[in-house]
Amino acid sequence: MSDPIEATILEKLEALGPGKSIEPADVAKILQPEQWQRMLPRVRTTALGMMRQGRLVITKKGKPVDPSSFKGVTRLRLPTAEEAEAHARANPPAADDAD
């Protein structure tokens, strides 16, 4: 994994354990302590991409958010087994047309 934002998100969540969440600002403060506010939009964009891949859940008030229409205070957590399975069913791998 070459993206330092993704790596930091995953390291922080794995250290906390299952079901625990973090704020995007926590990640930004680790990556750029002096000017973390400038890093925050990049952290949120990376988290959104990870959510769309099924690798992360973004929550608001403890409930997963719609990736196309959320704003405000959010938290990041790893998906549960059920959430990962549901994402895999909803997004099957693309068929290879190289027949």
N, C-alpha and C positions, 0 to 999 in steps of 0.2 A: 504494500500500500504506500503510494508516494505522496498522497495529499496529507499535509500535516494537520489540517482541520479535521478530516475524517479520523485520522489516527488518534488525535486528542479526544474527540468525542467518544470513540470506542474504548480507549484506555480508561477514561474517567468513569464510564458506565460499568465496565467490567470490574473495576475496582470496588464499586459500590455494591454490586450484587444484583440478583434478579428483582424486578419490580421497582427498583429505585430510579429516580429521575434527576436530571440536572437542568439548570437554566442555560440557555445559549450564552448568556453573559459570563458564566463560569468558564466556558471554553475560551471565549475571547480574552478574558483576563489572564489565562494561562499563556496564551499565544502572544499577546501584546499587552503586558501589564500597564505600561505607561499611557497607551492610547487605545484601550480596549474598545471604546465606543466606535472607533473607526473600523475595527475588525468585525463587529457584530453583524452587519449586513452579510458579510461573506460567510460567517458561521451559519446564519439562518438559511442562506441559499444552499449551502452544502448539506445542511440537515434536511432540507426539502428534497433535494436530489436523493439522499439516502432513504428518505421515507418512500419516495416513488419506486425505489428499487426493492422495498420491503425489508431494509436493513435497520430501520429506525422507526419509532412512532413519535409523532409530535402531538402533545396533549395540551388541552386548555381545561382547567378545572377538573383534571383527572380523566377526561374523555378524549379519545382520538379526534383530531380535527380533519376537516375536508381540506386537502392540500391546495385546492384552487381558490379558496375564499376565506382564509383565516387571517386574523390580525390580533394584535394585542399581546399580552403576556402568555408565553407558552413554556412548556418544559419538554425535554427530550428523554426518551427511554428506549431500551431494547424491546423488540416485539416479543410477545409471549409465543409459545409453540402454536397455539390456536391462530394467532394473528399471522404468523409466518406461513402456516398452512393455508389460510384463507387467501393470502396474497399470492401464493404459488398457484392456487386453483384459479384465481381471477386473472392471472398473468402467465399463462403457460409459455414455455420456451418457443421461440419462433421455429417453424418447420424449415428444414434445409431443402431448398429446391434444386439441388445439384444432381438430380437423377440423370 
